[in-house]
Each structure stands twice: as structure tokens, then as C-alpha cells.
Amino acid sequence: MKLWSGYKSNLTAEDKDFVVATTLSLQIDHDRWLYDPAYRMEEEARSAKNKQEIQKLIALGHTPREAVDILFPRNGRTPEQRG
């Protein structure tokens, strides 16, 4: 997962905090997935469901990017849904 694109000198304190928090969160998820079979099964089921939802949105005429943006909105905004 790419957390930063730019120059090191452009990182603000908020950017640094975001990178650190995201890295720690991803490490926790990784460790849980690696050592907790129930968590791994839950995550794999969630992933399969998300893939199905993306395919449904694409079938309704959305682009793959629009489908992902609808399912995982950024900044609380979603693109207009079709169908």
C-alpha cells in the first residue's frame, strides 16, 4: 500500500502521523490475519462479498474505479450511483 508520494521535505506533522498510524494499523491487521484463523476466514469472506458487490456495480454501468469509490467512499463522498 502506497502511503506517501512526494518528497520527504513536503511531509507535514499531520502527514507523518497518518503514515505512522496507517502503518501500525496495517501491521496489526497482518499479525491478526497471520495468527488468528477465525479473523482470516472473516476477512476472506468480507473480501469475496466486496468483489461481488463491485461486479454488480460494474454490471449496472459503473467503471471499476467508480464501483470501488461507491463501496469505499473517501471523505464521506460517493459518486452518483446508477441503476
PyMOL Python script that loads the backbone (N, CA, C, O; Angstrom):
from pymol import cmd

cmd.read_pdbstr("""\
ATOM      1  N   MET A   1       0.850  -1.171   0.000  1.00  0.00           N
ATOM      2  CA  MET A   1       0.000   0.000   0.000  1.00  0.00           C
ATOM      3  C   MET A   1       0.894   1.231   0.000  1.00  0.00           C
ATOM      4  O   MET A   1       1.775   1.378   0.848  1.00  0.00           O
ATOM      5  N   LYS A   2       0.658   2.096  -0.946  1.00  0.00           N
ATOM      6  CA  LYS A   2       1.434   3.329  -1.031  1.00  0.00           C
ATOM      7  C   LYS A   2       0.825   4.364  -0.087  1.00  0.00           C
ATOM      8  O   LYS A   2      -0.344   4.724  -0.221  1.00  0.00           O
ATOM      9  N   LEU A   3       1.622   4.835   0.863  1.00  0.00           N
ATOM     10  CA  LEU A   3       1.117   5.782   1.846  1.00  0.00           C
ATOM     11  C   LEU A   3       1.529   7.213   1.561  1.00  0.00           C
ATOM     12  O   LEU A   3       0.898   8.145   2.059  1.00  0.00           O
ATOM     13  N   TRP A   4       2.559   7.403   0.779  1.00  0.00           N
ATOM     14  CA  TRP A   4       3.022   8.759   0.511  1.00  0.00           C
ATOM     15  C   TRP A   4       3.680   8.811  -0.852  1.00  0.00           C
ATOM     16  O   TRP A   4       4.499   7.955  -1.184  1.00  0.00           O
ATOM     17  N   SER A   5       3.325   9.813  -1.645  1.00  0.00           N
ATOM     18  CA  SER A   5       4.052  10.067  -2.889  1.00  0.00           C
ATOM     19  C   SER A   5       4.410  11.540  -2.861  1.00  0.00           C
ATOM     20  O   SER A   5       3.537  12.400  -2.742  1.00  0.00           O
ATOM     21  N   GLY A   6       5.636  11.811  -2.966  1.00  0.00           N
ATOM     22  CA  GLY A   6       6.107  13.181  -2.870  1.00  0.00           C
ATOM     23  C   GLY A   6       7.508  13.195  -2.302  1.00  0.00           C
ATOM     24  O   GLY A   6       8.226  12.197  -2.365  1.00  0.00           O
ATOM     25  N   TYR A   7       7.885  14.304  -1.759  1.00  0.00           N
ATOM     26  CA  TYR A   7       9.222  14.443  -1.216  1.00  0.00           C
ATOM     27  C   TYR A   7       9.171  14.464   0.302  1.00  0.00           C
ATOM     28  O   TYR A   7       8.220  14.961   0.905  1.00  0.00           O
ATOM     29  N   LYS A   8      10.207  13.918   0.899  1.00  0.00           N
ATOM     30  CA  LYS A   8      10.295  13.865   2.352  1.00  0.00           C
ATOM     31  C   LYS A   8      10.156  15.249   2.978  1.00  0.00           C
ATOM     32  O   LYS A   8       9.572  15.398   4.052  1.00  0.00           O
ATOM     33  N   SER A   9      10.690  16.245   2.310  1.00  0.00           N
ATOM     34  CA  SER A   9      10.642  17.605   2.847  1.00  0.00           C
ATOM     35  C   SER A   9       9.229  18.186   2.842  1.00  0.00           C
ATOM     36  O   SER A   9       8.964  19.172   3.530  1.00  0.00           O
ATOM     37  N   ASN A  10       8.316  17.582   2.071  1.00  0.00           N
ATOM     38  CA  ASN A  10       6.940  18.082   1.993  1.00  0.00           C
ATOM     39  C   ASN A  10       6.027  17.478   3.047  1.00  0.00           C
ATOM     40  O   ASN A  10       4.870  17.885   3.148  1.00  0.00           O
ATOM     41  N   LEU A  11       6.507  16.519   3.837  1.00  0.00           N
ATOM     42  CA  LEU A  11       5.671  15.880   4.848  1.00  0.00           C
ATOM     43  C   LEU A  11       5.373  16.841   5.987  1.00  0.00           C
ATOM     44  O   LEU A  11       6.282  17.405   6.596  1.00  0.00           O
ATOM     45  N   THR A  12       4.103  17.018   6.262  1.00  0.00           N
ATOM     46  CA  THR A  12       3.706  17.826   7.419  1.00  0.00           C
ATOM     47  C   THR A  12       3.623  16.901   8.630  1.00  0.00           C
ATOM     48  O   THR A  12       3.711  15.681   8.487  1.00  0.00           O
ATOM     49  N   ALA A  13       3.457  17.461   9.793  1.00  0.00           N
ATOM     50  CA  ALA A  13       3.296  16.647  11.007  1.00  0.00           C
ATOM     51  C   ALA A  13       2.056  15.753  10.874  1.00  0.00           C
ATOM     52  O   ALA A  13       2.066  14.600  11.305  1.00  0.00           O
ATOM     53  N   GLU A  14       0.989  16.298  10.271  1.00  0.00           N
ATOM     54  CA  GLU A  14      -0.233  15.515  10.059  1.00  0.00           C
ATOM     55  C   GLU A  14       0.023  14.342   9.111  1.00  0.00           C
ATOM     56  O   GLU A  14      -0.471  13.238   9.337  1.00  0.00           O
ATOM     57  N   ASP A  15       0.803  14.587   8.039  1.00  0.00           N
ATOM     58  CA  ASP A  15       1.152  13.519   7.097  1.00  0.00           C
ATOM     59  C   ASP A  15       1.949  12.426   7.794  1.00  0.00           C
ATOM     60  O   ASP A  15       1.690  11.240   7.589  1.00  0.00           O
ATOM     61  N   LYS A  16       2.915  12.819   8.614  1.00  0.00           N
ATOM     62  CA  LYS A  16       3.734  11.844   9.335  1.00  0.00           C
ATOM     63  C   LYS A  16       2.871  11.015  10.280  1.00  0.00           C
ATOM     64  O   LYS A  16       3.024   9.797  10.357  1.00  0.00           O
ATOM     65  N   ASP A  17       1.966  11.673  10.996  1.00  0.00           N
ATOM     66  CA  ASP A  17       1.077  10.959  11.908  1.00  0.00           C
ATOM     67  C   ASP A  17       0.208   9.957  11.147  1.00  0.00           C
ATOM     68  O   ASP A  17      -0.008   8.837  11.610  1.00  0.00           O
ATOM     69  N   PHE A  18      -0.291  10.368   9.973  1.00  0.00           N
ATOM     70  CA  PHE A  18      -1.098   9.482   9.145  1.00  0.00           C
ATOM     71  C   PHE A  18      -0.304   8.255   8.728  1.00  0.00           C
ATOM     72  O   PHE A  18      -0.799   7.133   8.837  1.00  0.00           O
ATOM     73  N   VAL A  19       0.921   8.450   8.253  1.00  0.00           N
ATOM     74  CA  VAL A  19       1.753   7.335   7.801  1.00  0.00           C
ATOM     75  C   VAL A  19       2.028   6.377   8.958  1.00  0.00           C
ATOM     76  O   VAL A  19       1.923   5.161   8.797  1.00  0.00           O
ATOM     77  N   VAL A  20       2.377   6.915  10.112  1.00  0.00           N
ATOM     78  CA  VAL A  20       2.670   6.068  11.273  1.00  0.00           C
ATOM     79  C   VAL A  20       1.421   5.302  11.703  1.00  0.00           C
ATOM     80  O   VAL A  20       1.484   4.091  11.914  1.00  0.00           O
ATOM     81  N   ALA A  21       0.289   5.992  11.834  1.00  0.00           N
ATOM     82  CA  ALA A  21      -0.948   5.340  12.275  1.00  0.00           C
ATOM     83  C   ALA A  21      -1.388   4.263  11.290  1.00  0.00           C
ATOM     84  O   ALA A  21      -1.803   3.178  11.698  1.00  0.00           O
ATOM     85  N   THR A  22      -1.298   4.557  10.005  1.00  0.00           N
ATOM     86  CA  THR A  22      -1.705   3.586   8.984  1.00  0.00           C
ATOM     87  C   THR A  22      -0.780   2.380   8.987  1.00  0.00           C
ATOM     88  O   THR A  22      -1.240   1.244   8.871  1.00  0.00           O
ATOM     89  N   THR A  23       0.518   2.615   9.119  1.00  0.00           N
ATOM     90  CA  THR A  23       1.482   1.519   9.159  1.00  0.00           C
ATOM     91  C   THR A  23       1.220   0.609  10.353  1.00  0.00           C
ATOM     92  O   THR A  23       1.235  -0.614  10.217  1.00  0.00           O
ATOM     93  N   LEU A  24       0.982   1.195  11.516  1.00  0.00           N
ATOM     94  CA  LEU A  24       0.699   0.389  12.710  1.00  0.00           C
ATOM     95  C   LEU A  24      -0.591  -0.405  12.552  1.00  0.00           C
ATOM     96  O   LEU A  24      -0.654  -1.571  12.940  1.00  0.00           O
ATOM     97  N   SER A  25      -1.615   0.218  11.987  1.00  0.00           N
ATOM     98  CA  SER A  25      -2.885  -0.464  11.772  1.00  0.00           C
ATOM     99  C   SER A  25      -2.730  -1.640  10.802  1.00  0.00           C
ATOM    100  O   SER A  25      -3.275  -2.720  11.029  1.00  0.00           O
ATOM    101  N   LEU A  26      -1.987  -1.416   9.726  1.00  0.00           N
ATOM    102  CA  LEU A  26      -1.755  -2.497   8.762  1.00  0.00           C
ATOM    103  C   LEU A  26      -0.956  -3.634   9.390  1.00  0.00           C
ATOM    104  O   LEU A  26      -1.215  -4.801   9.099  1.00  0.00           O
ATOM    105  N   GLN A  27       0.008  -3.312  10.242  1.00  0.00           N
ATOM    106  CA  GLN A  27       0.794  -4.349  10.907  1.00  0.00           C
ATOM    107  C   GLN A  27      -0.080  -5.175  11.844  1.00  0.00           C
ATOM    108  O   GLN A  27       0.059  -6.397  11.911  1.00  0.00           O
ATOM    109  N   ILE A  28      -0.983  -4.509  12.571  1.00  0.00           N
ATOM    110  CA  ILE A  28      -1.898  -5.224  13.459  1.00  0.00           C
ATOM    111  C   ILE A  28      -2.799  -6.160  12.654  1.00  0.00           C
ATOM    112  O   ILE A  28      -2.986  -7.318  13.026  1.00  0.00           O
ATOM    113  N   ASP A  29      -3.356  -5.654  11.545  1.00  0.00           N
ATOM    114  CA  ASP A  29      -4.197  -6.492  10.689  1.00  0.00           C
ATOM    115  C   ASP A  29      -3.411  -7.677  10.150  1.00  0.00           C
ATOM    116  O   ASP A  29      -3.917  -8.799  10.119  1.00  0.00           O
ATOM    117  N   HIS A  30      -2.183  -7.434   9.727  1.00  0.00           N
ATOM    118  CA  HIS A  30      -1.327  -8.500   9.206  1.00  0.00           C
ATOM    119  C   HIS A  30      -1.104  -9.568  10.270  1.00  0.00           C
ATOM    120  O   HIS A  30      -1.250 -10.759   9.995  1.00  0.00           O
ATOM    121  N   ASP A  31      -0.757  -9.155  11.470  1.00  0.00           N
ATOM    122  CA  ASP A  31      -0.484 -10.107  12.545  1.00  0.00           C
ATOM    123  C   ASP A  31      -1.733 -10.911  12.911  1.00  0.00           C
ATOM    124  O   ASP A  31      -1.658 -12.117  13.141  1.00  0.00           O
ATOM    125  N   ARG A  32      -2.878 -10.231  12.961  1.00  0.00           N
ATOM    126  CA  ARG A  32      -4.127 -10.947  13.253  1.00  0.00           C
ATOM    127  C   ARG A  32      -4.438 -11.955  12.161  1.00  0.00           C
ATOM    128  O   ARG A  32      -4.827 -13.087  12.448  1.00  0.00           O
ATOM    129  N   TRP A  33      -4.268 -11.547  10.907  1.00  0.00           N
ATOM    130  CA  TRP A  33      -4.550 -12.443   9.794  1.00  0.00           C
ATOM    131  C   TRP A  33      -3.620 -13.652   9.841  1.00  0.00           C
ATOM    132  O   TRP A  33      -4.039 -14.775   9.561  1.00  0.00           O
ATOM    133  N   LEU A  34      -2.372 -13.421  10.192  1.00  0.00           N
ATOM    134  CA  LEU A  34      -1.374 -14.482  10.202  1.00  0.00           C
ATOM    135  C   LEU A  34      -1.611 -15.491  11.320  1.00  0.00           C
ATOM    136  O   LEU A  34      -1.423 -16.690  11.116  1.00  0.00           O
ATOM    137  N   TYR A  35      -2.020 -15.026  12.495  1.00  0.00           N
ATOM    138  CA  TYR A  35      -2.078 -15.896  13.672  1.00  0.00           C
ATOM    139  C   TYR A  35      -3.472 -16.234  14.165  1.00  0.00           C
ATOM    140  O   TYR A  35      -3.608 -17.030  15.094  1.00  0.00           O
ATOM    141  N   ASP A  36      -4.508 -15.660  13.580  1.00  0.00           N
ATOM    142  CA  ASP A  36      -5.873 -15.900  14.051  1.00  0.00           C
ATOM    143  C   ASP A  36      -6.721 -16.450  12.895  1.00  0.00           C
ATOM    144  O   ASP A  36      -7.199 -15.677  12.065  1.00  0.00           O
ATOM    145  N   PRO A  37      -6.912 -17.773  12.832  1.00  0.00           N
ATOM    146  CA  PRO A  37      -7.660 -18.366  11.713  1.00  0.00           C
ATOM    147  C   PRO A  37      -9.093 -17.839  11.583  1.00  0.00           C
ATOM    148  O   PRO A  37      -9.591 -17.691  10.467  1.00  0.00           O
ATOM    149  N   ALA A  38      -9.755 -17.556  12.696  1.00  0.00           N
ATOM    150  CA  ALA A  38     -11.137 -17.040  12.624  1.00  0.00           C
ATOM    151  C   ALA A  38     -11.150 -15.661  11.966  1.00  0.00           C
ATOM    152  O   ALA A  38     -12.016 -15.375  11.140  1.00  0.00           O
ATOM    153  N   TYR A  39     -10.197 -14.814  12.329  1.00  0.00           N
ATOM    154  CA  TYR A  39     -10.092 -13.487  11.717  1.00  0.00           C
ATOM    155  C   TYR A  39      -9.801 -13.608  10.227  1.00  0.00           C
ATOM    156  O   TYR A  39     -10.378 -12.885   9.414  1.00  0.00           O
ATOM    157  N   ARG A  40      -8.906 -14.521   9.872  1.00  0.00           N
ATOM    158  CA  ARG A  40      -8.552 -14.720   8.465  1.00  0.00           C
ATOM    159  C   ARG A  40      -9.782 -15.141   7.665  1.00  0.00           C
ATOM    160  O   ARG A  40     -10.006 -14.630   6.568  1.00  0.00           O
ATOM    161  N   MET A  41     -10.579 -16.064   8.197  1.00  0.00           N
ATOM    162  CA  MET A  41     -11.780 -16.514   7.490  1.00  0.00           C
ATOM    163  C   MET A  41     -12.772 -15.370   7.324  1.00  0.00           C
ATOM    164  O   MET A  41     -13.391 -15.224   6.270  1.00  0.00           O
ATOM    165  N   GLU A  42     -12.918 -14.560   8.370  1.00  0.00           N
ATOM    166  CA  GLU A  42     -13.828 -13.406   8.315  1.00  0.00           C
ATOM    167  C   GLU A  42     -13.383 -12.412   7.248  1.00  0.00           C
ATOM    168  O   GLU A  42     -14.208 -11.916   6.481  1.00  0.00           O
ATOM    169  N   GLU A  43     -12.095 -12.122   7.194  1.00  0.00           N
ATOM    170  CA  GLU A  43     -11.564 -11.187   6.202  1.00  0.00           C
ATOM    171  C   GLU A  43     -11.709 -11.729   4.783  1.00  0.00           C
ATOM    172  O   GLU A  43     -12.027 -10.974   3.863  1.00  0.00           O
ATOM    173  N   GLU A  44     -11.483 -13.011   4.597  1.00  0.00           N
ATOM    174  CA  GLU A  44     -11.628 -13.609   3.267  1.00  0.00           C
ATOM    175  C   GLU A  44     -13.088 -13.581   2.815  1.00  0.00           C
ATOM    176  O   GLU A  44     -13.363 -13.361   1.635  1.00  0.00           O
ATOM    177  N   ALA A  45     -14.019 -13.798   3.732  1.00  0.00           N
ATOM    178  CA  ALA A  45     -15.452 -13.720   3.402  1.00  0.00           C
ATOM    179  C   ALA A  45     -15.827 -12.288   3.030  1.00  0.00           C
ATOM    180  O   ALA A  45     -16.570 -12.064   2.074  1.00  0.00           O
ATOM    181  N   ARG A  46     -15.308 -11.312   3.793  1.00  0.00           N
ATOM    182  CA  ARG A  46     -15.582  -9.903   3.501  1.00  0.00           C
ATOM    183  C   ARG A  46     -15.029  -9.529   2.120  1.00  0.00           C
ATOM    184  O   ARG A  46     -15.677  -8.807   1.362  1.00  0.00           O
ATOM    185  N   SER A  47     -13.850 -10.016   1.803  1.00  0.00           N
ATOM    186  CA  SER A  47     -13.235  -9.725   0.508  1.00  0.00           C
ATOM    187  C   SER A  47     -14.082 -10.299  -0.632  1.00  0.00           C
ATOM    188  O   SER A  47     -14.304  -9.631  -1.642  1.00  0.00           O
ATOM    189  N   ALA A  48     -14.547 -11.527  -0.468  1.00  0.00           N
ATOM    190  CA  ALA A  48     -15.376 -12.149  -1.506  1.00  0.00           C
ATOM    191  C   ALA A  48     -16.672 -11.367  -1.697  1.00  0.00           C
ATOM    192  O   ALA A  48     -17.110 -11.164  -2.829  1.00  0.00           O
ATOM    193  N   LYS A  49     -17.291 -10.927  -0.594  1.00  0.00           N
ATOM    194  CA  LYS A  49     -18.529 -10.143  -0.682  1.00  0.00           C
ATOM    195  C   LYS A  49     -18.267  -8.824  -1.399  1.00  0.00           C
ATOM    196  O   LYS A  49     -19.064  -8.414  -2.243  1.00  0.00           O
ATOM    197  N   ASN A  50     -17.162  -8.152  -1.075  1.00  0.00           N
ATOM    198  CA  ASN A  50     -16.826  -6.885  -1.726  1.00  0.00           C
ATOM    199  C   ASN A  50     -16.620  -7.078  -3.221  1.00  0.00           C
ATOM    200  O   ASN A  50     -17.051  -6.244  -4.018  1.00  0.00           O
ATOM    201  N   LYS A  51     -15.969  -8.164  -3.606  1.00  0.00           N
ATOM    202  CA  LYS A  51     -15.763  -8.435  -5.036  1.00  0.00           C
ATOM    203  C   LYS A  51     -17.095  -8.613  -5.745  1.00  0.00           C
ATOM    204  O   LYS A  51     -17.271  -8.131  -6.864  1.00  0.00           O
ATOM    205  N   GLN A  52     -18.041  -9.306  -5.100  1.00  0.00           N
ATOM    206  CA  GLN A  52     -19.369  -9.495  -5.698  1.00  0.00           C
ATOM    207  C   GLN A  52     -20.086  -8.158  -5.851  1.00  0.00           C
ATOM    208  O   GLN A  52     -20.713  -7.905  -6.881  1.00  0.00           O
ATOM    209  N   GLU A  53     -20.000  -7.306  -4.839  1.00  0.00           N
ATOM    210  CA  GLU A  53     -20.648  -6.004  -4.898  1.00  0.00           C
ATOM    211  C   GLU A  53     -20.044  -5.143  -6.009  1.00  0.00           C
ATOM    212  O   GLU A  53     -20.771  -4.441  -6.712  1.00  0.00           O
ATOM    213  N   ILE A  54     -18.736  -5.191  -6.169  1.00  0.00           N
ATOM    214  CA  ILE A  54     -18.075  -4.441  -7.241  1.00  0.00           C
ATOM    215  C   ILE A  54     -18.563  -4.932  -8.596  1.00  0.00           C
ATOM    216  O   ILE A  54     -18.847  -4.123  -9.480  1.00  0.00           O
ATOM    217  N   GLN A  55     -18.665  -6.250  -8.773  1.00  0.00           N
ATOM    218  CA  GLN A  55     -19.137  -6.799 -10.047  1.00  0.00           C
ATOM    219  C   GLN A  55     -20.582  -6.374 -10.338  1.00  0.00           C
ATOM    220  O   GLN A  55     -20.926  -6.109 -11.490  1.00  0.00           O
ATOM    221  N   LYS A  56     -21.425  -6.307  -9.311  1.00  0.00           N
ATOM    222  CA  LYS A  56     -22.816  -5.858  -9.508  1.00  0.00           C
ATOM    223  C   LYS A  56     -22.849  -4.406  -9.990  1.00  0.00           C
ATOM    224  O   LYS A  56     -23.604  -4.067 -10.900  1.00  0.00           O
ATOM    225  N   LEU A  57     -22.029  -3.553  -9.377  1.00  0.00           N
ATOM    226  CA  LEU A  57     -21.999  -2.145  -9.771  1.00  0.00           C
ATOM    227  C   LEU A  57     -21.456  -1.978 -11.192  1.00  0.00           C
ATOM    228  O   LEU A  57     -21.934  -1.126 -11.942  1.00  0.00           O
ATOM    229  N   ILE A  58     -20.478  -2.773 -11.559  1.00  0.00           N
ATOM    230  CA  ILE A  58     -19.946  -2.726 -12.925  1.00  0.00           C
ATOM    231  C   ILE A  58     -21.026  -3.164 -13.911  1.00  0.00           C
ATOM    232  O   ILE A  58     -21.159  -2.581 -14.987  1.00  0.00           O
ATOM    233  N   ALA A  59     -21.799  -4.191 -13.544  1.00  0.00           N
ATOM    234  CA  ALA A  59     -22.881  -4.659 -14.416  1.00  0.00           C
ATOM    235  C   ALA A  59     -23.946  -3.585 -14.602  1.00  0.00           C
ATOM    236  O   ALA A  59     -24.635  -3.571 -15.622  1.00  0.00           O
ATOM    237  N   LEU A  60     -24.090  -2.680 -13.627  1.00  0.00           N
ATOM    238  CA  LEU A  60     -25.053  -1.581 -13.742  1.00  0.00           C
ATOM    239  C   LEU A  60     -24.511  -0.411 -14.560  1.00  0.00           C
ATOM    240  O   LEU A  60     -25.218   0.573 -14.781  1.00  0.00           O
ATOM    241  N   GLY A  61     -23.250  -0.515 -15.013  1.00  0.00           N
ATOM    242  CA  GLY A  61     -22.696   0.519 -15.883  1.00  0.00           C
ATOM    243  C   GLY A  61     -21.608   1.378 -15.273  1.00  0.00           C
ATOM    244  O   GLY A  61     -21.106   2.289 -15.931  1.00  0.00           O
ATOM    245  N   HIS A  62     -21.233   1.114 -14.041  1.00  0.00           N
ATOM    246  CA  HIS A  62     -20.147   1.869 -13.416  1.00  0.00           C
ATOM    247  C   HIS A  62     -18.801   1.356 -13.911  1.00  0.00           C
ATOM    248  O   HIS A  62     -18.673   0.195 -14.299  1.00  0.00           O
ATOM    249  N   THR A  63     -17.821   2.213 -13.894  1.00  0.00           N
ATOM    250  CA  THR A  63     -16.457   1.769 -14.158  1.00  0.00           C
ATOM    251  C   THR A  63     -15.956   1.063 -12.904  1.00  0.00           C
ATOM    252  O   THR A  63     -16.521   1.258 -11.828  1.00  0.00           O
ATOM    253  N   PRO A  64     -14.908   0.249 -13.017  1.00  0.00           N
ATOM    254  CA  PRO A  64     -14.360  -0.377 -11.810  1.00  0.00           C
ATOM    255  C   PRO A  64     -13.970   0.645 -10.739  1.00  0.00           C
ATOM    256  O   PRO A  64     -14.187   0.410  -9.550  1.00  0.00           O
ATOM    257  N   ARG A  65     -13.402   1.763 -11.152  1.00  0.00           N
ATOM    258  CA  ARG A  65     -12.993   2.794 -10.183  1.00  0.00           C
ATOM    259  C   ARG A  65     -14.208   3.395  -9.475  1.00  0.00           C
ATOM    260  O   ARG A  65     -14.181   3.615  -8.264  1.00  0.00           O
ATOM    261  N   GLU A  66     -15.274   3.658 -10.236  1.00  0.00           N
ATOM    262  CA  GLU A  66     -16.498   4.189  -9.629  1.00  0.00           C
ATOM    263  C   GLU A  66     -17.086   3.189  -8.632  1.00  0.00           C
ATOM    264  O   GLU A  66     -17.547   3.571  -7.557  1.00  0.00           O
ATOM    265  N   ALA A  67     -17.064   1.910  -9.000  1.00  0.00           N
ATOM    266  CA  ALA A  67     -17.604   0.875  -8.116  1.00  0.00           C
ATOM    267  C   ALA A  67     -16.845   0.848  -6.793  1.00  0.00           C
ATOM    268  O   ALA A  67     -17.455   0.757  -5.728  1.00  0.00           O
ATOM    269  N   VAL A  68     -15.530   0.925  -6.857  1.00  0.00           N
ATOM    270  CA  VAL A  68     -14.720   0.935  -5.639  1.00  0.00           C
ATOM    271  C   VAL A  68     -15.009   2.189  -4.825  1.00  0.00           C
ATOM    272  O   VAL A  68     -15.116   2.122  -3.601  1.00  0.00           O
ATOM    273  N   ASP A  69     -15.136   3.331  -5.495  1.00  0.00           N
ATOM    274  CA  ASP A  69     -15.420   4.582  -4.783  1.00  0.00           C
ATOM    275  C   ASP A  69     -16.794   4.551  -4.106  1.00  0.00           C
ATOM    276  O   ASP A  69     -16.970   5.142  -3.040  1.00  0.00           O
ATOM    277  N   ILE A  70     -17.756   3.875  -4.709  1.00  0.00           N
ATOM    278  CA  ILE A  70     -19.085   3.763  -4.104  1.00  0.00           C
ATOM    279  C   ILE A  70     -19.021   2.888  -2.851  1.00  0.00           C
ATOM    280  O   ILE A  70     -19.603   3.227  -1.821  1.00  0.00           O
ATOM    281  N   LEU A  71     -18.318   1.772  -2.946  1.00  0.00           N
ATOM    282  CA  LEU A  71     -18.230   0.872  -1.797  1.00  0.00           C
ATOM    283  C   LEU A  71     -17.329   1.403  -0.694  1.00  0.00           C
ATOM    284  O   LEU A  71     -17.570   1.145   0.486  1.00  0.00           O
ATOM    285  N   PHE A  72     -16.302   2.137  -1.067  1.00  0.00           N
ATOM    286  CA  PHE A  72     -15.333   2.641  -0.095  1.00  0.00           C
ATOM    287  C   PHE A  72     -15.159   4.146  -0.302  1.00  0.00           C
ATOM    288  O   PHE A  72     -14.144   4.591  -0.837  1.00  0.00           O
ATOM    289  N   PRO A  73     -16.157   4.926   0.125  1.00  0.00           N
ATOM    290  CA  PRO A  73     -16.109   6.378  -0.108  1.00  0.00           C
ATOM    291  C   PRO A  73     -14.944   7.038   0.624  1.00  0.00           C
ATOM    292  O   PRO A  73     -14.569   6.652   1.731  1.00  0.00           O
ATOM    293  N   ARG A  74     -14.397   8.035  -0.034  1.00  0.00           N
ATOM    294  CA  ARG A  74     -13.334   8.836   0.572  1.00  0.00           C
ATOM    295  C   ARG A  74     -13.922  10.177   0.970  1.00  0.00           C
ATOM    296  O   ARG A  74     -14.681  10.776   0.208  1.00  0.00           O
ATOM    297  N   ASN A  75     -13.584  10.640   2.136  1.00  0.00           N
ATOM    298  CA  ASN A  75     -14.047  11.943   2.632  1.00  0.00           C
ATOM    299  C   ASN A  75     -15.567  12.013   2.689  1.00  0.00           C
ATOM    300  O   ASN A  75     -16.143  13.093   2.565  1.00  0.00           O
ATOM    301  N   GLY A  76     -16.220  10.868   2.876  1.00  0.00           N
ATOM    302  CA  GLY A  76     -17.663  10.876   3.029  1.00  0.00           C
ATOM    303  C   GLY A  76     -18.446  11.132   1.754  1.00  0.00           C
ATOM    304  O   GLY A  76     -19.665  11.290   1.807  1.00  0.00           O
ATOM    305  N   ARG A  77     -17.773  11.177   0.601  1.00  0.00           N
ATOM    306  CA  ARG A  77     -18.465  11.445  -0.658  1.00  0.00           C
ATOM    307  C   ARG A  77     -18.451  10.207  -1.529  1.00  0.00           C
ATOM    308  O   ARG A  77     -17.455   9.486  -1.587  1.00  0.00           O
ATOM    309  N   THR A  78     -19.554   9.964  -2.203  1.00  0.00           N
ATOM    310  CA  THR A  78     -19.618   8.875  -3.165  1.00  0.00           C
ATOM    311  C   THR A  78     -20.053   9.437  -4.499  1.00  0.00           C
ATOM    312  O   THR A  78     -20.797  10.417  -4.549  1.00  0.00           O
ATOM    313  N   PRO A  79     -19.594   8.825  -5.591  1.00  0.00           N
ATOM    314  CA  PRO A  79     -20.079   9.270  -6.914  1.00  0.00           C
ATOM    315  C   PRO A  79     -21.555   8.891  -7.064  1.00  0.00           C
ATOM    316  O   PRO A  79     -22.076   8.054  -6.327  1.00  0.00           O
ATOM    317  N   GLU A  80     -22.190   9.507  -8.005  1.00  0.00           N
ATOM    318  CA  GLU A  80     -23.609   9.227  -8.247  1.00  0.00           C
ATOM    319  C   GLU A  80     -23.788   7.767  -8.609  1.00  0.00           C
ATOM    320  O   GLU A  80     -23.078   7.246  -9.469  1.00  0.00           O
ATOM    321  N   GLN A  81     -24.734   7.102  -7.956  1.00  0.00           N
ATOM    322  CA  GLN A  81     -24.983   5.701  -8.247  1.00  0.00           C
ATOM    323  C   GLN A  81     -25.969   5.565  -9.390  1.00  0.00           C
ATOM    324  O   GLN A  81     -26.918   6.340  -9.505  1.00  0.00           O
ATOM    325  N   ARG A  82     -25.734   4.577 -10.230  1.00  0.00           N
ATOM    326  CA  ARG A  82     -26.625   4.302 -11.354  1.00  0.00           C
ATOM    327  C   ARG A  82     -27.511   3.118 -11.012  1.00  0.00           C
ATOM    328  O   ARG A  82     -27.249   2.358 -10.080  1.00  0.00           O
ATOM    329  N   GLY A  83     -28.578   2.988 -11.806  1.00  0.00           N
ATOM    330  CA  GLY A  83     -29.417   1.805 -11.698  1.00  0.00           C
ATOM    331  C   GLY A  83     -30.338   1.774 -10.594  1.00  0.00           C
ATOM    332  O   GLY A  83     -31.081   0.806 -10.437  1.00  0.00           O
TER     333      GLY A  83
END
""", "prot")
cmd.dss("prot")
cmd.show_as("cartoon", "prot")
cmd.util.cbc("prot")
cmd.orient("prot")
